[in-house]
Amino acid sequence: MFTGLVQAVGQVYSEGGDVLKITWVAQQSGLIHTELEVGDSVAVDGVCLTVDEFVWQGFVAIASPETRDRSTLGRQQGAWVNLEASLRVGSKLGGHFVTGHVDGIGTVRSIQPTDTAWEIAFTAPESVARYVLTKGSIAVNGISLTVADCDPDGTWFTVAVIPHTYHATNLQYLRPGSLVNLEGDILGKYVEKFLRSPQPMATRAAESLSPGFLMEHGYL
């Protein structure tokens, strides 16, 4: 589990097959390297990967075919990526709950600087669009952002990015046409699941309770 608050930026390289090498910027390594151990989870541009081994100024991870198909990782050698160590118990939750399971790949439509922020517009595939709503949360390349505006179907949306976020992440390297990893808010996914259910889960659970069930499991 992650929060969408980026701790460092790095670069990703495909080492052949499913092997990825992720290096970090030297002056930022202390922000994340001290928290990682072999076997730990780390979000790389919003994708949850496991540290397989450490290398000079970085680490190696194995990306499954599913991960490579659903994300942008490994498509461009040396691409800049956002890095975040997994959430620790007691840590600050300043963004929103991000699982690191990318729902789909989006595309940058436009980037417009303003006096106080950058307004960035994206298109989203259907796998993500159904979770997009105005003032809702979305993870773009692992960054927790708030949707400023969107169309009724969620196939396009805009976000306002403050200077700190813009300069501390790989958003500064995006251009119109750039591909990004998108993850919808996990709360929206559970709501969708409940609404799709032909009968409320709570009702089904209550109907399954009986004196016999309670006796069998030691409650009576």
C-alpha positions in Angstrom: 0.0 0.0 0.0 1.2 3.5 -0.9 0.0 7.1 -0.5 0.9 8.6 -3.8 3.4 11.0 -2.3 6.6 10.6 -4.3 9.9 10.3 -2.4 12.4 10.4 -5.2 12.8 10.2 -9.0 14.9 7.7 -10.8 15.3 6.0 -14.2 14.3 2.5 -15.3 16.2 0.2 -17.7 15.1 -3.1 -19.2 17.8 -5.7 -18.5 16.2 -8.3 -20.8 13.2 -10.6 -20.2 11.2 -9.4 -17.1 14.2 -7.9 -15.3 14.2 -4.2 -14.7 16.9 -2.0 -13.1 15.8 1.1 -11.4 18.3 3.7 -10.4 17.7 6.9 -8.4 19.1 10.4 -8.5 22.1 10.5 -6.2 21.1 13.5 -4.2 17.7 12.0 -3.5 18.8 8.4 -2.6 18.6 9.1 1.1 14.9 9.7 0.8 14.1 6.2 -0.1 17.2 4.0 0.0 17.4 4.0 3.8 13.8 2.6 3.9 14.3 -0.3 1.5 15.4 -3.9 2.1 15.5 -6.9 -0.2 11.9 -8.2 -0.5 10.3 -4.8 0.2 7.7 -3.3 -2.0 8.3 0.0 -3.9 6.1 1.9 -6.3 7.9 2.6 -9.5 5.8 5.1 -11.5 2.7 3.7 -9.7 3.6 0.1 -10.2 4.2 -2.1 -7.1 7.5 -4.0 -7.6 9.5 -6.1 -5.2 13.2 -5.3 -4.5 15.1 -8.4 -5.7 18.6 -7.1 -5.2 20.5 -3.8 -4.7 22.9 -2.4 -7.3 24.9 0.8 -7.4 22.5 3.6 -6.8 19.5 1.5 -7.3 17.9 -1.9 -7.3 16.7 -4.8 -9.6 13.1 -6.0 -9.7 11.2 -8.6 -11.7 8.2 -7.4 -13.6 5.6 -10.0 -14.6 4.3 -10.1 -18.2 1.0 -8.8 -16.8 2.8 -5.8 -15.3 4.6 -5.0 -18.5 1.4 -5.2 -20.6 -0.6 -3.0 -18.3 2.1 -0.3 -17.6 4.7 1.8 -19.3 7.6 0.2 -17.5 10.5 -0.9 -19.7 9.1 0.6 -22.9 11.7 3.3 -23.0 15.3 2.9 -21.7 16.2 5.5 -19.1 12.7 6.8 -18.7 12.2 8.9 -15.6 10.1 7.3 -12.9 8.6 8.2 -9.6 9.6 6.2 -6.5 7.8 5.7 -3.2 8.5 3.1 -0.5 5.5 1.2 0.9 3.4 2.8 3.6 4.6 2.0 7.2 2.2 1.8 10.1 2.1 5.2 11.8 3.3 7.0 8.7 1.6 10.1 7.5 -1.2 9.6 4.9 -1.0 12.8 3.0 -2.4 11.5 -0.4 -4.8 8.6 -0.8 -4.6 4.8 -0.6 -2.7 3.7 -3.7 -2.3 -0.1 -4.3 0.3 0.0 -7.0 -1.9 -2.1 -9.3 -2.2 0.0 -12.5 -5.6 -0.1 -14.1 -4.5 1.2 -17.5 -2.4 3.5 -19.6 -3.5 7.1 -20.3 -2.2 9.8 -22.6 -1.3 13.4 -22.0 -3.6 15.7 -24.0 -2.2 19.1 -23.0 -0.1 20.9 -20.5 -0.9 24.5 -19.7 1.2 26.5 -17.3 -0.7 29.1 -15.2 0.4 31.7 -12.7 0.2 29.2 -9.8 0.2 25.7 -11.2 0.3 23.5 -14.3 -3.0 22.3 -15.7 -2.5 18.9 -17.3 -5.2 17.1 -19.3 -5.3 13.3 -19.8 -7.3 10.8 -21.7 -8.2 7.5 -19.9 -9.1 4.1 -21.1 -12.5 2.6 -20.1 -10.8 0.5 -17.4 -9.9 3.7 -15.6 -12.6 6.1 -16.9 -15.4 4.6 -14.8 -13.6 5.6 -11.6 -12.9 9.2 -12.6 -15.1 11.9 -11.1 -14.7 15.6 -10.3 -12.9 16.2 -7.0 -12.1 12.4 -6.8 -8.6 11.0 -6.3 -6.5 9.4 -9.1 -2.9 8.1 -9.2 -0.9 9.3 -12.3 2.5 7.7 -12.5 2.0 6.9 -8.8 1.3 10.5 -7.8 -1.8 11.2 -5.8 -3.8 13.9 -7.6 -7.3 15.4 -7.5 -9.4 15.5 -10.6 -10.3 19.1 -11.3 -12.6 18.4 -14.2 -13.7 15.5 -16.4 -16.3 14.6 -18.9 -19.4 12.6 -17.8 -17.8 9.3 -18.9 -14.4 10.0 -17.4 -12.6 9.4 -20.7 -10.7 12.7 -20.2 -9.8 14.6 -17.1 -7.7 17.5 -15.9 -5.6 18.0 -12.8 -3.9 21.1 -11.3 -0.3 20.4 -10.3 1.4 22.7 -7.8 5.0 23.7 -8.4 6.4 21.4 -5.7 4.7 18.3 -7.2 5.7 19.3 -10.7 9.4 19.8 -10.0 9.7 16.8 -7.5 8.2 14.2 -9.9 8.5 13.1 -13.5 5.5 15.3 -14.5 8.1 17.9 -15.6 9.2 15.5 -18.3 5.8 14.9 -19.8 4.7 16.3 -23.2 1.5 16.0 -25.1 1.3 12.4 -26.3 3.3 11.0 -23.4 1.9 7.8 -21.8 1.2 7.5 -18.1 0.2 4.8 -15.7 -3.3 5.4 -14.2 -4.8 3.8 -11.1 -8.4 4.6 -10.0 -9.4 5.2 -6.4 -9.8 1.8 -4.6 -12.9 3.1 -2.8 -14.6 3.6 -6.1 -13.8 0.0 -7.1 -15.5 -1.4 -4.0 -18.5 0.8 -4.5 -18.8 -0.4 -8.1 -18.5 -4.0 -6.8 -21.4 -3.5 -4.3 -23.6 -1.8 -6.9 -23.1 -4.6 -9.4 -24.0 -7.3 -6.8 -27.6 -8.5 -7.5 -28.2 -8.6 -3.7 -26.4 -6.5 -1.1 -23.6 -8.5 0.5 -24.6 -7.5 4.0 -28.1 -9.0 3.3 -26.6 -12.3 2.0 -24.3 -12.5 5.0 -27.1 -12.0 7.4 -29.2 -14.7 5.7 -26.4 -17.2 6.0 -26.4 -16.8 9.8 -28.3 -19.4 11.7 -28.2 -21.0 15.1 -26.6 -24.1 13.6 -23.9 -22.0 11.9 -23.2 -20.2 15.2 -23.0 -23.4 17.2 -20.7 -25.0 14.6 -18.3 -22.1 14.9 -18.4 -21.8 18.7 -20.6 -18.8 19.2 -23.4 -20.7 20.9 
